[in-house]
């Protein structure tokens, strides 16, 4: 495959690619809005028609108990070639507040090289570059089929929690059997510092209620003589971290996969400006966290416990001298490979029970099973192959990052029993989930170029 042939094909197809993307972006496929269910289905239908037009021999709409997913398959010429699933989503976030958009979010607008509209970066633009890249690779190589079997799976509920996605994966596990899963729903460090994500943190949450007396008490008559649930809650939350910023729940770090020296070195090479980062963090005045780790290491590769809210007693105007009957707090845990949300939940419940004083009853409620973290070792064959493909496209070294967000990637890895490979060209600056979401068209074309090289690289690496 000649690099210039791929680039020439992509450049020649630019206008058609952008026109197709703009047409898809006009469909307001907001999965979290029940009133948009018909639009999410229209989005799935549009994608299915597009994939058929691009040459995929098999294209299907897969129903779920919620919104539909799209499945497409293009077998390799060689029946013994590896199989790769490409994951993305065709639903989008709500657009409010509308008055903060400079353009109509569902009438995409080009401003120079920038395309503005909901879904441009997350995730319709990053799905569609795969079809352009696949066609470019085929044209440049003269093949009639890709060097690996490609199975494209595009769900319709990612932005509303992927509620039915794991069920879909289990039901379709045989059809989705593969050697690797490519994720195109993440970001790079910057346009001029291309990078690959190698992991996403998981999440679990808890609400703690501490109960003391059966009713609020007069503090003059009872204060200092019975346990105060708010005092107990303050002590409990203060004890959640030690002086080094480490979470004190026993067993919390037992399953954490530590950073390798190579990962820490590659993180350190990213052009990170901590003062600028603090400004983006709500003008925070100082970096803070677990001792012995950099800011990037803390937000990407270390687990955390955060107090999200606490309340109880009298919070209205004026004084009310009471010993309150109850105190409440909400806590979230960001998890990293290979922590299990259910294990952390049980450990936290036990820790709370052991840290409340006599006379105070504790209740811990968890809202669900949580989201599991995912991780891809940088020395795996698939990650190295994808890195080579991206370096061919961008013409420079590709570094590594991780992400603090959560998604269904762990379900993909676990249910399909396949390693994850993150190949994406979004940026944090694309205003994903915010008004004026946008993407630079040349960056999407670089994504298409990387995708064109990816299948050739994986065909060799995964055998």
C-alpha atoms as one frame of an Amber mdcrd trajectory, in Angstrom:
protein
   0.000   0.000   0.000   1.422   3.376  -1.027   0.878   6.183   1.446   0.242
   8.733  -1.298  -2.466   6.550  -2.866  -4.382   6.430   0.406  -3.988  10.162
   0.973  -5.034  10.958  -2.600  -8.168   8.840  -2.292  -9.143  10.463   1.001
  -8.569  13.977  -0.286 -10.565  13.223  -3.420 -13.393  11.902  -1.246 -13.349
  14.788   1.247 -16.388  16.659  -0.007 -18.537  13.541  -0.306 -17.467  12.458
   3.184 -18.358  15.831   4.708 -21.691  15.944   2.870 -22.604  12.477   4.151
 -21.595  13.374   7.685 -23.619  16.598   7.608 -26.681  14.690   6.410 -26.356
  12.229   9.316 -25.784  15.035  11.817 -29.144  16.616  10.981 -30.875  13.666
  12.701 -31.340  14.595  16.403 -30.646  11.121  17.797 -30.803  12.073  21.506
 -31.186   8.713  23.229 -31.873  10.217  26.643 -35.016  12.015  25.401 -38.007
   9.648  25.048 -39.511  12.068  22.550 -36.555  11.461  20.213 -36.931   7.674
  19.954 -38.051   7.920  16.325 -35.020  10.067  15.546 -32.624   7.542  17.097
 -34.184   4.901  14.841 -33.850   7.216  11.822 -30.177   7.592  12.694 -29.724
   3.813  12.761 -31.534   3.480   9.429 -29.380   6.208   7.884 -26.182   4.503
   8.989 -27.363   1.108   7.756 -28.114   2.565   4.307 -24.742   4.315   4.249
 -22.847   1.137   5.123 -24.636  -0.789   2.371 -23.675   1.935  -0.094 -20.053
   1.677   1.048 -20.003  -1.999   0.135 -20.564  -3.890   3.384 -22.055  -7.250
   2.316 -23.962  -7.662   5.603 -25.795  -4.821   7.342 -28.445  -5.335  10.026
 -30.438  -3.329  12.552 -30.198  -5.044  15.929 -33.141  -4.374  18.202 -32.786
  -3.954  21.966 -35.272  -3.252  24.737 -34.344   0.376  24.156 -32.822   1.982
  21.072 -31.502   0.010  18.064 -27.887  -0.748  17.259 -26.377  -1.161  13.791
 -24.262  -4.159  12.820 -22.243  -4.525   9.633 -19.732  -7.138   8.514 -17.177
  -7.276   5.709 -15.326 -10.635   5.600 -11.648 -10.755   4.734 -10.476 -12.435
   1.551  -8.466 -14.860   3.668 -10.814 -17.024   5.794  -8.009 -17.440   8.351
  -7.480 -13.696   8.752  -8.084 -12.091  12.153 -11.469 -10.550  12.982 -11.851
  -7.070  14.456 -14.964  -5.432  15.928 -15.154  -1.636  15.596 -17.301  -0.003
  18.288 -18.955   3.398  18.303 -22.367   4.976  18.968 -24.845   6.880  16.830
 -26.800   8.566  19.639 -25.875  12.026  20.871 -26.133  14.206  23.962 -28.924
  16.730  24.579 -28.171  20.213  23.278 -29.362  22.469  26.107 -28.704  25.277
  26.824 -29.699  26.243  23.298 -28.943  29.939  23.795 -25.236  29.104  24.156
 -25.016  27.639  20.643 -23.756  29.952  17.906 -25.505  27.782  15.274 -28.403
  25.334  15.162 -26.954  22.143  16.715 -28.698  19.919  14.149 -27.950  22.012
  11.077 -24.174  21.494  10.862 -22.169  24.445   9.628 -18.684  24.577   8.095
 -16.498  27.446   9.223 -13.241  27.024   7.366 -11.924  23.577   8.302 -14.231
  23.372  11.316 -17.557  21.522  11.282 -19.955  22.608  14.052 -22.898  20.527
  15.255 -23.988  17.946  17.805 -22.271  14.618  17.127 -19.474  15.962  14.941
 -16.825  14.570  17.281 -18.868  12.394  19.655 -19.339  10.091  17.923 -20.745
  10.265  14.392 -17.674  11.884  12.870 -15.391   9.268  14.394 -17.565   6.395
  13.174 -17.794   7.704   9.646 -14.054   8.119   9.143 -13.837   4.321   9.250
 -15.889   3.927   6.086 -13.725   6.435   4.212 -10.552   4.806   5.513 -11.733
   1.331   4.545 -12.570   2.419   1.001  -9.192   4.204   0.738  -7.332   1.078
   1.859  -9.165  -1.094  -0.627  -8.595   1.343  -3.475  -4.884   1.701  -2.720
  -4.291  -2.038  -2.377  -6.500  -3.206  -5.219  -8.280  -5.622  -2.880 -11.975
  -6.424  -3.056 -12.117  -7.135   0.690 -10.153  -5.944   3.728  -7.133  -7.873
   5.076  -9.090  -8.587   8.303 -12.754  -9.368   8.792 -14.370  -6.155  10.007
 -17.476  -6.191  12.197 -18.887  -2.752  12.893 -21.109  -2.400  15.981 -22.682
   1.014  16.553 -25.014   1.273  19.540 -27.817   3.741  20.102 -27.752   4.195
  23.881 -24.208   5.120  24.910 -25.144   8.679  25.846 -27.932   7.392  28.098
 -25.881   4.768  29.935 -25.790   1.778  27.524 -28.566   0.227  29.585 -29.189
  -2.692  27.209 -25.750  -3.013  25.644 -24.336  -5.825  27.788 -27.512  -7.836
  27.165 -27.086  -7.271  23.424 -23.451  -8.380  23.546 -24.345 -11.590  25.360
 -27.196 -12.374  22.979 -25.013 -11.740  19.897 -21.752 -13.035  21.271 -21.233
 -15.678  18.557 -21.863 -13.194  15.748 -19.420 -10.763  17.394 -16.596 -13.278
  17.982 -13.332 -11.475  17.285  -9.626 -11.169  17.998  -9.725  -7.503  19.047
 -12.092  -4.577  19.552 -11.254  -1.143  18.142 -12.807   1.771  20.066 -13.301
   5.069  18.255 -15.014   7.112  20.958 -12.143   8.754  22.837  -9.715  11.643
  22.390  -6.095  12.490  21.635  -3.868  14.818  23.609  -3.918  17.496  20.895
  -3.994  17.887  17.118  -0.206  18.229  16.960   0.520  15.666  19.700  -1.392
  12.571  18.554  -1.948   9.942  21.185  -3.803   6.729  21.964  -5.966   6.106
  24.992  -5.047   2.921  26.854  -7.659   2.870  29.599 -10.803   4.384  31.037
 -11.685   4.619  34.699 -14.726   2.899  36.130 -17.209   4.278  38.616 -19.259
   3.290  41.621 -21.282   5.480  43.958 -22.773   5.325  47.428 -25.087   7.344
  49.648 -24.456   7.181  53.378 -27.093   7.966  56.013 -26.204   8.167  59.708
 -29.038   8.120  62.235 -28.847   9.057  65.904 -31.870  10.089  67.989 -35.341
   9.401  66.613 -35.960  13.166  66.273 -34.031  16.423  66.343 -33.097  17.337
  69.936 -32.649  20.637  71.787 -28.873  21.141  71.938 -29.104  22.895  75.293
 -30.789  19.890  76.883 -28.987  17.075  75.040 -25.928  18.507  73.256 -22.671
  16.932  74.360 -24.493  14.018  75.985 -25.669  11.988  72.953 -23.940  11.236
  69.614 -24.416  13.882  66.939 -24.853  12.271  63.483 -23.364  15.307  61.728
 -20.249  15.159  63.904 -20.011  11.433  63.155 -20.377  12.094  59.411 -17.651
  14.751  59.493 -15.315  12.328  61.272 -16.218   9.537  58.838 -15.547  11.579
  55.717 -12.343  13.022  57.141 -11.115   9.477  57.793 -11.718   8.422  54.168
  -8.206   9.621  53.209  -4.925   9.529  55.074  -2.283  12.258  55.207  -0.832
  11.055  51.877  -4.167  11.322  50.083  -4.668   7.546  49.935  -8.110   6.024
  50.422  -8.198   4.194  53.755 -10.839   1.579  52.899  -9.082  -1.795  53.458
  -8.385  -3.628  50.206  -9.119  -0.550  48.077  -5.824  -0.800  46.176  -5.486
  -4.600  46.148  -6.450  -5.073  42.496  -5.013  -1.861  41.045  -2.741  -2.505
  38.058   0.284  -0.274  38.730   1.730   2.058  36.139   4.805   0.726  34.398
   7.968   2.795  34.204   7.453   3.121  30.445   3.914   4.453  30.889   5.045
   7.005  33.456   7.849   8.115  31.146   5.461   8.504  28.198   2.934  10.421
  30.320   5.747  12.731  31.443   6.611  13.554  27.828   3.191  15.060  27.161
   3.335  18.876  27.103   1.285  19.340  30.265   0.988  22.831  31.733  -0.314
  22.409  35.278  -1.084  26.101  35.777  -3.196  26.143  32.611  -4.863  22.890
  33.652  -5.759  24.416  37.027  -7.442  27.294  35.218  -9.587  24.807  33.287
 -10.365  23.096  36.609 -12.608  25.934  37.750  -9.634  28.159  38.576  -8.520
  25.731  41.262  -5.694  27.123  43.364  -3.497  24.040  43.699  -3.106  20.474
  42.496  -3.927  17.893  45.142  -4.180  14.142  45.515  -2.355  10.934  46.259
   1.272  11.608  47.144   3.901  10.198  44.827   1.927  10.671  41.596   1.694
  13.453  39.054  -1.572  15.151  38.210  -1.944  13.193  34.963  -1.217   9.929
  36.749  -3.826  10.759  39.382  -6.640  11.522  36.941  -5.850   8.687  34.528
  -4.355   5.760  36.406  -5.117   6.028  40.122  -8.430   5.325  41.874 -10.136
   8.045  43.861 -12.848   8.705  46.442 -14.729  11.988  46.255 -17.333  13.466
  48.575 -19.990  14.785  46.179 -22.357  16.240  48.753 -23.224  16.246  52.462
 -26.225  17.570  54.332 -28.315  17.304  57.502 -29.833  19.268  60.327 -30.872
  22.880  59.913 -29.707  24.574  56.696 -32.288  27.365  56.417 -31.973  30.996
  57.459 -31.354  31.844  61.074 -30.214  29.601  63.873 -31.761  26.397  65.143
 -29.891  24.921  68.075 -30.383  21.188  67.630 -28.689  17.835  67.662 -29.943
  16.565  64.266 -31.507  13.141  63.941 -29.733  12.310  60.642 -26.777  13.177
  58.439 -26.278  12.296  54.778 -23.462  12.198  52.234 -22.973  11.133  48.627
 -19.628   9.597  47.645 -18.246   8.426  44.310 -15.273   6.195  43.554 -13.386
   6.357  40.265 -11.816   2.978  39.642  -8.911   1.767  37.531  -7.872  -1.584
  36.087  -8.588  -4.155  37.438 -10.838  -2.970  40.279 -14.321  -4.469  40.612
 -17.120  -2.004  41.521 -19.046  -4.604  43.552 -15.948  -5.459  45.571 -15.336
  -1.787  46.322 -18.975  -1.336  47.343 -18.764  -4.186  49.864 -15.443  -2.968
  51.228 -16.842   0.533  51.713 -19.962  -0.740  53.484 -17.785  -2.695  55.908
 -15.516   0.288  56.472 -18.465   2.571  57.272 -19.877   0.052  59.749 -16.546
  -0.041  61.572 -16.151   3.747  61.723 -19.412   4.938  63.258 -19.576   5.524
  67.014 -21.865   3.680  69.395 -25.383   5.042  69.253 -25.229   5.895  65.540
 -26.787   3.631  62.944 -25.323   3.609  59.427 -27.024   2.805  56.144 -25.119
   2.620  52.831 -27.110   2.590  49.597 -25.564   1.991  46.178 -27.496   2.936
  43.014 -26.435  -0.063  40.925 -23.589  -2.278  39.871 -21.347   0.570  38.786
 -19.176   0.813  35.684 -16.072  -1.302  35.404 -12.757   0.184  34.281 -10.942
  -1.001  31.169  -7.273  -1.142  30.244  -5.046  -1.983  27.258  -1.346  -2.702
  27.926   0.835  -0.544  25.704   3.057  -3.504  24.847   0.194  -5.633  23.467
   0.388  -6.645  19.812  -2.823  -4.840  18.892  -1.889  -1.559  20.562   1.541
  -1.570  18.935  -0.018  -2.256  15.531  -2.526   0.561  15.934   0.226   2.894
  17.064   2.154   2.142  13.866  -0.956   2.902  11.813  -1.492   6.234  13.553
   2.167   7.170  13.229   2.006   6.472   9.494  -0.995   8.784   9.225   0.239
  11.613  11.457   3.907  11.366  10.497   5.107  11.685  14.086   5.460   9.709
  17.289   2.177   8.742  18.934   2.131   8.959  22.738  -0.292   7.420  25.246
  -2.989   8.785  27.518  -5.845   7.423  29.593  -9.257   8.917  30.266 -11.158
   9.619  33.439 -14.590   8.970  31.948 -16.540   5.732  31.883 -18.340   3.757
  29.168 -19.284   0.243  28.024 -15.762  -0.703  26.968 -15.251  -3.139  29.857
 -18.363  -5.047  28.765 -16.963  -5.320  25.254 -13.652  -6.683  26.523 -15.145
  -9.099  29.047 -18.124 -10.477  27.124 -16.327 -10.788  23.791 -13.102 -11.892
  25.538 -11.037  -9.668  23.270  -8.430  -6.958  23.900  -9.306  -3.311  23.369
  -7.515  -0.964  20.979  -8.341   2.754  21.079  -8.032   4.556  17.731  -9.690
   7.977  17.817  -8.998  11.578  16.846 -11.357  13.582  19.060 -10.030  16.336
  21.312 -11.152  17.645  24.697 -11.358  21.016  22.963 -14.082  19.731  20.632
 -16.638  20.767  23.278 -18.023  17.246  23.509 -21.352  17.258  25.442 -21.307
  21.081  25.452 -22.782  23.801  23.240 -20.895  24.410  19.978 -19.532  20.883
  19.669 -17.224  20.815  16.662 -14.436  18.946  14.926 -11.661  19.894  12.538
 -12.317  18.149   9.213  -8.598  17.557   8.464  -8.367  15.672  11.768 -11.216
  13.362  10.768  -9.406  12.762   7.469  -6.283  11.802   9.431  -8.477   9.360
  11.324  -9.585   7.890   8.007  -5.961   7.572   6.933  -5.037   5.797  10.171
  -8.009   3.461   9.664  -6.795   2.692   6.125  -3.458   1.488   7.495  -4.907
  -0.145  10.603  -6.326  -3.264   8.974  -3.065  -4.074   7.230  -1.155  -3.677
  10.500  -3.642  -5.769  12.510  -3.747  -8.495   9.871  -0.091  -9.209  10.650
  -0.049  -8.420  14.365  -3.043 -10.535  15.420  -2.133 -13.772  13.638
